[in-house]
Amino acid sequence: ANIFSGHIPNARYFDQLEHTTPTQFLPRGLPDVKSFEEYMGRLGVSNTDHIVLYDRSANGLFAAARAWFLFKVYR
């Protein structure tokens, strides 16, 4: 199965690890602000958009929660 099976039409795939630099202590560190803004621009997301996050992981919440956290950090 690929990552887009069960994908909501016109939804964007958000790679929460885009531009992160893993370290020994933070395997999922934060991307720098400029990289995050550039990635959001490539996805077509702006500060005025209403974003709905959904997660198809095994537990159904970890990826969406991480994405929510990133959006809160960089709002």
N, C-alpha and C positions, 0 to 999 in steps of 0.2 A: 504494500500500500504506500502511496506517496503522501506527502504532507498536505496535499490539496484535496484528498478524498474527504467528502463531507464538508467542504469549504463553503461558507455562505457566499452567494454570488456578489461580486464587487467588493468583497472584504479584502483587506490587505494582510499578508503574512508579516508579522512583526518578529524579527529575530532579536530577542532580548540580549544576546551576547554580541551583537554588532558593535565593533569598535571597543570592546572591553579588553583589558590587559590583565589576564589572570596572574595572581601572585600566590605564593605559598599560603598566605593567610586569607586571601580573598579570591577564591576560584572564579567568582562572578563579580568582579569589580565594576565600578561605574565608568561609563564612557565619559570622555571630556565633553563639555557643553557644546563646543563647536561641532564635534563629530555627531553628537545626538541631534542637533538642529539640522545638520546636513542630511542625516539619514531620514528624519521626519519629512524634510522637503522632498527627498526622492520618493517617499511613499505617498506624497500629496497631502500630508497632514499639516494643518496650521493651528495657531493658538485659538482660533475661533471655532474650530470643529468640535462637535460632540462625538466622543469616542465610546464605542461599546467593545468591551474586551470579552472574549470567550476562549475557552481552553479545552482542548481535546486530549489532555494528558491523562495518564492512568487514574490519578486522583481528582482530576478536573479542577484544580485550583492553583497549583504552584506557578505555572507559567503566566496565568492571568494576574495573579497577585504580584508577581515580579514586574510585569509590564505596568500595572497600576502604580506601583512604587516608583518606577522610573519616570512616569508622567508627573507624579506629584513632586518629585525632586526637581524636575526641569520645567515646571509650569511657569 
